[in-house]
Amino acid sequence: SSVNAICTTDINGDGKTDLLLGGNLFGFPPQFGQLDASYGHLLLNAGDGAFTYVDNASSGIRLKGEIKEIKEIQQGNAGSFLFTQNDSIPVLYRIKPILKN
């Protein structure tokens, strides 16, 4: 599927910049179908230019819409992410404690 939005931040508190991705694209003509295989992706920076994929069950991210933007929101000590979707309501996710060091 397509990637339409990328948020760069240190999600797990290890001092390295991680990637949070959102995608999907539904605006194609019917004969071409739509790009709808993305539920959002979390890539943790392993260092030396390598990233480790965190599956959706572990990250808790499961987005079904056409994601257009991702914004980080700080709520006290906890971080959250607001995913805006085309033709749908925004979705707010909090960072799962398992990802924090």
N, C-alpha and C positions, 0 to 999 in steps of 0.2 A: 504494500500500500504506500501511499505518499506520506511524506513528513511535511507538515505545514507550520509547525510551531516547535521551537526549541528553547528550553530554559536551562541556563548554565548556573549551577550553584553547588555548594558543598552539602550534599544531602545527608551523608552519614557522619559528618564531623571529623573527618580524617585530614582536613586541610587541603584536599585535592578537589578540583572542579569536576563535578559529575554532570551528566546530561539527562534531562527529562524531555521526552519527545511526544508529540501528539500529531495525529494525521487524519487520513481518509479524505476522499473527494467524491462527491455524489453528482456533480453537475455535468456529466458526460451525456451525449445522446444515448437513447435506449439500446441501440445496437452495439454499443461499446461497454455497457454495464457500468459499474461504479467501483472505485477503489475503497473497499470497506473492511480490509483485513486487520487493521490496526486497532488495538485496544489501549494504546499508549505504551511507552517503553521507558524503562529506567536503565541507564548505563552508569555503573560506578567506575570511577577512575582508579585503575590498578597501578598507575604510574608508568613511566617510560612510553607514553603514547598508547597504552593498551587500556581497554575498558572491559568490564565484566557485566554481562547482561543479567538482570534480575527478572525472573519470570513474574507474570502478573499475579499469580497466587501468593508469592512472597512479598511483592511490593504493595498489593492491594489495589492497584490501578486497573480499572476495567471500564474504559470509555467506549461508548458505541456510536458517538456522533462524529460530525465533521469538525474537528478541532481547528481553531483559527489562531488562538493565542494562549500562552501560559504565563501567569504572573505569580511570583512568590509573595506571600503575605505572612508577616511575622505577627504571632499572637502570643505575647509573653515570651516564654522560652521555647514554645513549639512553633514549628514552621508549617505553613499550609500552602497549597497551590490552587489557584483558581484557573480552571480551564474554560475558555469561552468557546461556544459551539455555534455553528451556522444554523439559523432557524430553530434554536432550542435554548433552554435555560443554561446558565453557567453551572459548572460542577466544582465543588470545593473538596479537596482531599487533604487530610493531615498526614504528616510523616509518621509511619508506623514506628513505634519504639524499637523494634527489632533491627531497624536500619541504623540506629544511632549507636555510636561507640560509647 
